[in-house]
Each structure stands twice: as C-alpha cells, then as structure tokens.
Amino acid sequence: MHPIILLFVISLLHAYEARGSDTVTPVFVQKGKDLLLNVTAPVKIVKRSDFRWQFNGSSIFRLFDDNETKILDPYHGRVEIFLQNHSLLLKNVQQADSGRYTAAVIGDEINYVGKYSVTVQDPVSPVNGTVDLLSNSSHSCNLTVTCSTQDSHHINSTFRCDNNTCSQEEGGERSKVTTSGTSLCVYLSKGVSVICNHSNQVSSDEHTTMIRDFCFSNPGSDTVTPVFVQKGKDLLLNVTAPVKIVKRSDFRWRFNDSNIFRLFDDNETNTIGPYHGRIEIFLQNHSLLLKNVQQDDSGRYTAGVFGIKNTYVGKYSVTVQDPVSPVNGTVDLLSNSSDSCNFTVTCSTQDSHRINSTFRCDNNTCSQEEGGERSKVTTSGTSLRVYLSKGFSVICNHSNQVSSDEHTTMIRDFCFLNPAPEPPGAFIAFVSVTVIKVLVIIAITAAFVGYRIKGKHESVDMKKTVYEDVQFKSVNPLLDQNPTDDAAAPSPSSIYSLIEAGP
C-alpha cells in the first residue's frame, strides 16, 4: 500500500477507536454513603505523563511518573485512592457530587480507563396504604387501595375478590414516576395482600395491606375465612371461640357437610372414614391438623358444637394449590444510546402464559410505558405481572396464593452499553485536518521529486560536455538511465517549467 494512503487509513482507524472511549457507565449512590469507582483497564504511566481522576473536567487526584501523588482541594480527607488498582473511594457523597467522573492517563495522548455518570439520590420517603371498602360479603369483596408518600404523591387502584381469588382491576393508576424521579406503584402480591412500593435507584419503602383484614370478615355465623395451602403441605385450622360441650351435644369438624371428627360429652372421640392417620386434633384448643393435603382436600371446613342448638366456632374455605411454574424474562432492545434506551420485556411461564411491557430510560431515569400488559390472571388462576423495581431492574413475577417465582432483568446489562458517537462536527473537523496534512505531504513529496529530477538532468548535461567520450555510471539509482530513456526524456528546462507552473 502507498505510504500516504496507509497514513490516512491509520489516522481514520485511530479516530474510530477514540470514539469507543466515550462509553459512560451510569452509577447511582445514596446521599451520605461512600462511592467506589473502579478503573476498567490497566494503567500504564510513561515518562512525562500522569494518571488523573477528574470530576466534570477538574482534577481530583494526580499520580505522576515518579510515583508522586497529589489530592486536590477540596477533596483532602474525602477521597482515597487504592494505588494497587487505581480505584477511587469518595466518602460521604452529597448532591453536589453528582456529575461526570473520568480516570485517564494524560500525556501526549489521553487514554481513558474509566468514565462514570454519577447521580446522588436521597432515600425515598415512607409510603402508606389506605383502604376504601366498596363492597363485602361472604364470597366477594371490592376495595380500593390508595398509596401515598410523605411528599404528597399518591396513586390508587381497585381490587376484586370472588370466591377467595383476588385480582387487580383495569383502570386506575398502577404506577407513576413522581416529580422527584421516584417510582410509586401498587400491585397484588400472592393473591392475599396489596403492596404499595415507593422506590428509586438507591432505596425502597413498602406498605402491605392484608386483604383478609378487610374482606370476608363480616360478623355472624356465615363468616368464612379463606385459606390457601400448597399441595403436599400440612394444614392447621384453629377454632375462633371457646368450645363448650353440654349434655347431649358433641363437637365436630366437618368437611363439605360430612363429619371428619367427633368429640362427645363424655370425652369419647371418633375419627371418621379415610381420615384415620391423616388428621390430628389438639384437644386443649380443638384445632385440626390435616396432613399432606391434596387437590381433593379443597373445600369448606367447619367446626362447631352440635346439639339442641348449633354453635359454629370456625368456618374455612380451603383451596389447595400447586406451586407456580418458573417464569423467565426476555428483552427486545428497541433503541440504545449513551443517554436513552427503549426496550420491551416479555415474561413467560413454563405453562405457556406470557405478558410484555415496554420501558424507557432517559438520563438514567427509567419508567414503564403506558400500554402493553402489566399483569394478568392466567387460566390456572395464577398472577403474572411485570414491573420496574428500584428504577434499575425489571421484575417478572409469577405467583399464586401459596408460592411465587421471579426473574430479574438488570437494565444496565442492556442499556447504555453502546459507545456514544462523536459529534458530527468533531469528526468532520478531524477529517478536514487529516486531508490537509495529506495534501501537504503530497506537495512536499512532489517538490522533492521535481528537485531531484532537475538535479539529475543538469548533472548529466555537464558530464556530457566535459567527458563526451567517457562512459559514465552513477552510483545514484536516480541517475541510472537507459540511453533510450535519456533520448526520450524532456529537457531539464521543460521539467523545471512544469514544477514552477504547479498544478
């Protein structure tokens, strides 16, 4: 390859590589905590260069080629440098410490070994959940939960329970990003509680509302307590009032109106049918322990004293459930740059249920976009949902009332990884300078070649005049010419004229 072309290609490759150094890693840290920033490549300090940590272009720390170090004001006592790996520890960070931190070896060239965009955040304020009970009966319930923070942000959502299976209704606000950049969301957890979550990238606060504290709790003999138990586990059911057995009455545990156990007024007991060996009665409090429950054990359990008057001391609606299948989250990256990112997360279960939702990150603050499916109740009665957690991860959650499985997608594993493109003006300016340099090199080369050609022909003419009959051979390769070449070559004055005239 021609040397000039090779020089031009190397210069362009150097420019391309330099753009990769603009990759910036977003970092979030809580106010008052310590911040550790690592270098991302080996540090090599050569003569007349030094290693520097800089904040927004101003030096914090310098390490010179003679191993002398310098911490600049006002960072004395606030920073610590681990010289074995050149990491930076910044202590007790404050809001003013938010900004751009770079680590580099600076000399004839600048070699960056770390770039970070640091955001210092306050911890989130506490969140509270309040309940507005819309309707309630022995088999259905409607309630609205309002989540509110101490800094006056709030959202609300309505939940409905039918036959002890609860779901989050469409409409209302499920999540929002507050003016302070925090995330506030409300969701159903394991079918038995409602969670209010207030979070940012560095902290989180939650409030839990137990549905059973508001639903299915009307007084009276028809009150039924919902109970969920995982298949294969043991089930303990307690009585809700003292048991008093009078003459000609007995205490009974019943399943779907069939007796399981009887305790008579003479303290004789009877365990019925297939429940021998499967149940245990604690006579001190009359509680029932049913062992190794299976799907067929789902149903209505009642405890009461039966005689002239029936007195119920416990009613339960029991649902036996299998544990949920595992859930997985996959990412479809829609766009990505150094300061923004769009991606869709699809949550899917092993039993072929799926939902997806789109998320957007701007300046390292992420939010869940409107539209898409945020949650759904599957045909098997489980809940599948996707939500933003603490501003830097996306959670796929598959749950029912007895079990839960989650998959976490870290946003930083997909976003803000592409090196930022150089500004078009900077690249154009670089190309312009490179072209000018190449043209200057070409002009100098042409002038030098012309000068040598002129000198060659003047030397040949002089030697012809003085040594007309002498055979002459120059040791200079530029003067080695064929007789036929000399005859055909233009006169020195013609070449000189061409050079003087220029292009």
C-alpha positions in Angstrom: 0.0 0.0 0.0 1.3 3.5 -0.8 2.7 5.2 2.4 0.4 8.2 2.1 -2.7 6.1 1.8 -1.5 3.9 4.7 -1.1 7.0 6.9 -4.6 8.2 6.0 -6.1 4.8 6.9 -4.3 4.6 10.2 -5.5 8.1 11.1 -9.1 7.1 10.5 -8.7 3.9 12.5 -7.3 5.9 15.4 -10.3 8.3 15.2 -12.7 5.3 15.2 -11.0 3.7 18.3 -11.1 7.0 20.2 -14.9 7.1 19.9 -15.2 3.9 21.9 -13.6 5.8 24.9 -16.8 7.8 25.3 -18.7 4.9 26.8 -20.1 6.2 30.2 -21.3 3.9 33.0 -24.3 5.2 35.0 -23.9 4.9 38.7 -26.5 5.7 41.4 -25.5 6.3 45.1 -27.5 7.2 48.2 -26.7 10.6 49.8 -24.3 10.1 52.7 -22.9 6.8 51.5 -19.4 6.1 50.1 -18.9 5.8 46.4 -16.3 3.4 44.9 -15.3 3.8 41.2 -13.0 1.3 39.6 -10.8 1.6 36.5 -11.7 -0.5 33.5 -8.3 -1.2 32.0 -4.6 -1.4 33.2 -3.0 1.9 34.0 0.4 2.5 32.3 2.2 5.7 33.2 5.0 6.6 30.8 7.5 9.4 31.1 6.0 12.9 31.1 2.5 11.6 31.7 0.4 11.3 34.8 -2.8 9.4 35.9 -5.8 11.5 36.9 -9.2 11.2 38.4 -11.3 14.1 37.3 -14.8 15.4 38.2 -16.5 17.4 35.5 -13.2 18.2 33.9 -11.4 19.3 37.1 -8.7 17.1 38.6 -9.4 15.4 42.0 -6.2 13.3 42.1 -3.0 13.0 40.2 -0.3 10.3 40.1 2.9 11.3 38.4 5.5 9.2 36.5 7.8 9.4 39.6 5.0 8.0 41.8 4.4 11.3 43.5 0.7 11.8 44.3 -1.4 14.8 44.8 -5.0 15.2 46.0 -6.5 18.5 45.1 -8.7 20.8 47.1 -11.4 20.4 48.4 -11.0 16.6 48.3 -8.4 16.2 51.0 -9.8 13.8 53.5 -12.8 12.9 51.2 -11.1 10.7 48.7 -8.9 7.6 49.0 -7.0 6.1 46.1 -6.1 2.4 46.0 -2.8 2.5 44.2 -2.7 -1.2 43.5 -5.7 -0.8 41.2 -6.1 3.0 41.0 -9.8 2.8 42.2 -11.3 5.9 43.7 -13.3 6.0 47.0 -15.3 9.1 47.5 -16.6 9.4 51.1 -20.0 10.8 52.3 -21.3 11.8 48.9 -23.7 14.8 48.7 -25.9 16.1 45.9 -23.1 18.4 44.7 -21.1 15.2 43.9 -23.4 14.2 41.1 -21.7 14.5 37.7 -19.1 13.0 35.4 -16.1 11.2 36.8 -13.2 10.1 34.5 -10.0 8.2 35.0 -7.2 8.6 32.4 -3.5 8.6 31.7 -2.8 12.0 30.3 0.4 12.8 28.3 1.0 13.1 24.6 -2.2 11.2 24.3 -5.2 10.8 26.6 -6.1 7.2 27.4 -9.3 6.9 29.4 -9.6 3.9 31.7 -13.0 4.8 33.3 -15.9 7.1 32.7 -18.9 7.3 35.0 -22.1 9.4 35.2 -22.8 9.6 39.0 -26.2 10.5 40.4 -26.6 11.1 44.1 -30.1 10.5 45.4 -31.9 11.0 48.7 -33.6 7.8 50.1 -37.3 7.7 49.3 -39.8 8.9 51.8 -42.1 6.4 53.6 -45.2 5.2 51.8 -48.6 4.3 53.3 -51.6 2.4 52.0 -55.2 3.2 52.9 -58.3 1.1 52.1 -61.7 2.2 50.8 -64.0 -0.8 51.1 -66.5 -0.7 48.3 -68.5 -3.9 49.0 -68.1 -7.1 51.1 -69.9 -10.4 51.5 -69.1 -13.9 52.4 -67.9 -14.7 48.9 -67.0 -11.4 47.2 -65.2 -8.2 48.0 -64.3 -4.9 46.3 -61.8 -2.4 47.7 -59.7 0.5 46.5 -56.2 0.9 47.9 -54.6 4.4 47.8 -50.8 4.6 48.1 -49.4 7.9 49.3 -46.0 9.2 50.2 -44.9 11.8 52.7 -44.0 14.2 49.9 -47.7 14.2 48.7 -47.6 11.8 45.8 -50.3 9.2 45.5 -51.9 6.6 43.3 -54.8 4.3 43.7 -56.1 1.0 42.3 -59.2 -1.2 42.8 -59.1 -4.9 43.6 -61.8 -7.5 43.4 -62.0 -10.9 45.2 -64.5 -13.6 44.1 -64.6 -16.9 45.8 -61.4 -16.0 47.6 -59.5 -15.4 44.4 -58.4 -11.8 44.0 -57.3 -9.7 41.0 -56.3 -6.1 40.2 -59.0 -4.3 38.2 -58.2 -2.5 34.9 -58.0 1.3 35.2 -56.7 3.4 38.0 -53.0 4.1 38.4 -50.8 1.1 38.8 -47.5 3.1 38.8 -46.2 6.6 38.2 -42.9 8.4 38.2 -43.0 11.3 40.7 -41.7 14.8 40.1 -38.7 13.9 42.3 -37.9 11.0 39.9 -39.0 8.2 42.3 -41.3 5.3 41.3 -44.6 4.8 43.1 -46.6 1.6 42.3 -49.4 -0.6 43.7 -49.8 -4.3 43.0 -51.3 -7.6 44.2 -48.9 -10.0 46.0 -49.5 -13.7 46.2 -53.2 -13.0 45.9 -53.6 -12.2 49.6 -52.0 -8.8 50.0 -51.7 -5.4 48.3 -48.2 -3.8 48.2 -47.6 0.0 47.9 -44.0 0.5 46.8 -42.1 3.7 46.7 -38.5 3.4 45.2 -35.7 5.0 43.3 -32.4 3.6 42.2 -30.9 3.5 45.7 -33.7 2.9 48.1 -37.2 1.4 48.6 -40.1 1.5 51.0 -43.2 -0.7 51.1 -46.5 -0.8 52.8 -48.5 -4.1 52.9 -52.3 -4.3 53.2 -53.6 -7.8 54.1 -56.9 -8.3 52.1 -58.3 -10.6 54.8 -58.2 -7.7 57.3 -60.9 -6.0 55.2 -62.7 -8.8 53.2 -64.8 -11.8 54.3 -64.7 -10.6 57.9 -68.4 -9.6 58.5 -69.5 -10.9 61.9 -72.0 -13.7 62.1 -72.2 -17.5 61.7 -71.8 -17.2 57.9 -68.3 -15.7 58.2 -65.9 -17.9 56.2 -62.2 -17.4 56.3 -60.3 -18.2 53.1 -57.2 -20.3 53.5 -54.7 -21.3 50.8 -52.3 -24.2 51.2 -49.7 -25.7 48.9 -50.2 -29.3 47.8 -48.3 -31.7 49.9 -48.1 -29.4 53.0 -49.9 -29.8 56.3 -53.0 -27.6 57.1 -53.7 -26.2 60.5 -57.2 -24.9 61.2 -58.0 -23.2 64.5 -61.3 -22.6 66.3 -62.3 -19.0 66.7 -64.2 -19.2 70.1 -64.2 -21.3 73.2 -65.8 -24.8 72.9 -68.4 -25.7 75.5 -69.9 -29.2 75.2 -73.1 -29.7 77.1 -75.1 -32.9 77.7 -76.5 -34.5 74.6 -74.2 -32.4 72.3 -70.9 -33.1 70.6 -68.1 -31.1 69.0 -67.5 -31.8 65.3 -65.0 -31.0 62.5 -66.8 -31.3 59.1 -65.7 -31.2 55.5 -68.4 -30.2 52.9 -71.1 -31.3 55.5 -69.5 -34.7 56.1 -68.1 -35.4 59.6 -64.3 -35.8 59.9 -64.1 -35.9 63.7 -66.4 -36.0 66.7 -65.9 -35.3 70.4 -68.7 -36.4 72.7 -69.8 -35.0 76.0 -68.1 -38.0 77.8 -64.8 -37.1 76.1 -65.0 -40.1 73.7 -63.6 -39.3 70.2 -64.3 -40.7 66.8 -62.3 -40.1 63.6 -64.4 -40.9 60.5 -63.7 -42.7 57.3 -60.5 -42.1 55.3 -59.2 -39.5 57.8 -57.6 -42.1 60.2 -53.9 -41.3 60.3 -54.4 -38.1 58.2 -55.7 -35.8 60.9 -54.7 -34.8 64.4 -56.9 -32.9 66.9 -55.4 -30.8 69.7 -57.9 -31.4 72.4 -56.6 -28.5 74.5 -57.8 -26.0 71.9 -59.8 -28.3 69.4 -57.6 -27.3 66.4 -57.4 -29.5 63.4 -54.2 -30.6 61.6 -54.8 -32.2 58.2 -51.6 -33.8 56.8 -50.2 -33.9 53.3 -53.1 -32.1 51.6 -54.1 -32.8 48.0 -56.4 -31.2 45.5 -59.4 -33.2 46.7 -59.0 -31.6 50.1 -60.1 -28.2 48.7 -63.5 -27.3 50.1 -65.4 -26.0 53.2 -64.3 -26.9 56.7 -66.5 -26.1 59.7 -66.0 -26.6 63.5 -69.0 -26.4 65.9 -70.9 -27.7 68.8 -74.0 -29.6 67.6 -77.0 -30.4 69.8 -80.2 -28.7 70.5 -78.6 -25.5 69.2 -75.7 -25.5 66.7 -72.8 -23.1 67.6 -70.1 -22.6 65.0 -66.6 -21.8 66.2 -64.8 -21.9 62.8 -65.6 -21.8 59.1 -62.9 -22.0 56.4 -62.9 -22.2 52.7 -59.7 -24.1 51.8 -58.0 -24.0 48.4 -55.1 -26.4 47.7 -52.8 -25.1 45.0 -49.8 -26.4 43.1 -46.7 -24.2 43.3 -46.4 -21.9 40.3 -44.1 -22.8 37.4 -40.9 -20.9 36.8 -41.0 -17.6 34.9 -38.5 -16.2 32.5 -37.9 -12.7 31.1 -36.5 -11.9 27.7 -35.5 -8.5 26.3 -36.1 -6.9 22.9 -33.9 -3.8 22.7 -35.7 -1.2 20.6 -33.1 1.6 20.8 -30.0 2.4 22.8 -27.6 5.3 23.1 -25.4 6.8 25.8 -28.3 8.7 27.4 -31.5 6.9 26.4 -32.8 3.4 25.9 -36.1 1.7 24.9 -36.7 -2.0 25.4 -39.6 -4.5 25.8 -39.5 -7.2 28.4 -41.6 -10.4 27.8 -42.4 -12.5 30.8 -43.3 -16.1 30.0 -44.0 -19.2 32.2 -43.4 -22.8 31.5 -47.1 -23.4 31.1 -47.2 -21.0 28.1 -48.6 -17.8 29.6 -46.9 -14.5 28.7 -47.2 -10.7 29.0 -44.9 -7.9 27.8 -44.4 -4.3 28.6 -42.1 -1.5 27.3 -39.7 0.6 29.4 -37.9 3.8 28.6 -34.8 5.2 30.2 -33.8 8.9 29.8 -30.7 10.3 31.5 -30.5 7.1 33.6 -34.1 7.5 34.9 -36.4 4.7 33.8 -40.1 4.4 33.7 -42.7 1.8 32.5 -44.5 3.0 29.4 -48.3 3.0 29.1 -49.9 0.2 27.1 -48.8 -3.4 26.9 -49.8 -5.9 29.6 -48.6 -5.2 33.1 -50.4 -8.1 34.8 -52.9 -10.8 34.0 -54.6 -13.7 35.8 -53.9 -16.9 33.9 -56.4 -19.7 33.2 -54.8 -21.7 36.1 -55.6 -18.8 38.5 -52.0 -17.6 38.9 -51.0 -14.0 38.6 -48.3 -12.9 36.1 -47.0 -9.4 36.2 -44.1 -7.2 35.1 -42.9 -4.1 36.9 -40.0 -1.7 37.4 -38.1 -2.3 40.7 -35.9 0.4 42.3 -35.5 2.1 38.9 -32.7 -0.2 37.7 -34.3 -3.7 37.2 -37.4 -5.2 35.7 -39.1 -8.0 37.6 -41.2 -10.8 36.0 -43.3 -12.3 38.8 -45.4 -15.4 38.6 -47.4 -16.1 41.8 -50.5 -17.6 43.4 -51.6 -17.5 47.0 -49.0 -20.1 48.1 -45.9 -19.7 46.0 -44.1 -17.2 43.8 -41.3 -17.2 41.3 -39.4 -14.2 39.9 -37.0 -13.3 37.1 -34.9 -10.2 37.4 -33.6 -8.3 34.3 -30.9 -5.7 35.2 -31.3 -2.7 32.9 -27.6 -1.9 32.9 -27.0 -5.3 31.1 -28.8 -4.0 28.1 -28.8 -0.2 28.2 -26.1 2.5 28.0 -23.5 -0.1 26.7 -23.0 1.3 23.1 -20.2 3.8 22.8 -21.6 7.3 22.2 -21.0 8.6 18.6 -18.6 11.5 18.2 -20.3 14.8 17.4 -20.5 15.2 13.6 -18.7 18.5 13.7 -15.7 17.0 15.6 -15.4 14.1 13.1 -15.7 16.5 10.1 -13.0 18.7 11.6 -10.8 15.7 12.2 -11.2 14.5 8.6 -10.5 18.1 7.3 -7.3 18.3 9.2 -6.2 14.9 8.1 -6.9 15.7 4.4 -4.9 19.0 4.7 -2.0 17.1 6.2 -2.1 14.5 3.4 -2.2 17.3 0.7 0.8 19.0 2.3 2.7 15.7 2.3 1.9 15.2 -1.3 3.0 18.7 -2.2 6.3 18.3 -0.4 6.9 14.9 -2.0 6.2 16.3 -5.5 8.6 19.2 -4.9 11.3 16.9 -3.6 11.0 14.5 -6.6 11.0 17.5 -9.0 14.1 18.9 -7.5 15.9 15.6 -7.8 14.9 15.2 -11.4 16.1 18.7 -12.2 19.5 18.0 -10.5 19.8 14.7 -12.3 19.5 16.3 -15.8 21.8 19.2 -15.0 24.5 16.7 -13.9 24.1 14.6 -17.0 24.4 17.7 -19.3 27.6 18.8 -17.5 29.2 15.4 -17.7 28.4 15.1 -21.5 30.1 18.4 -22.1 33.4 17.6 -20.2 33.6 13.9 -20.8 31.9 13.4 -24.1 33.5 10.1 -25.0 33.7 8.7 -21.4 31.2 6.0 -20.3 29.6 7.2 -17.0 27.6 5.2 -14.5 26.3 7.0 -11.4 26.2 5.3 -8.0 22.9 7.1 -7.5 19.9 5.0 -8.7 18.1 8.1 -9.7 20.7 8.8 -12.4 20.7 5.2 -13.8 19.1 5.8 -17.1 18.9 3.9 -20.4 20.2 5.7 -23.5 16.8 5.4 -25.0 15.2 6.8 -21.8 17.6 9.9 -22.0 16.7 10.4 -25.6 13.0 10.4 -24.9 13.1 12.4 -21.6 12.0 16.0 -21.7 14.7 18.7 -21.3 15.5 19.9 -17.8 14.1 23.3 -18.6 10.8 21.7 -19.5 10.6 19.8 -16.2 11.5 22.9 -14.3 8.8 24.8 -16.0 6.2 22.2 -15.1 7.3 22.3 -11.5 7.2 26.1 -11.4 3.8 26.2 -13.0 2.3 23.8 -10.5 -1.0 22.0 -10.8 
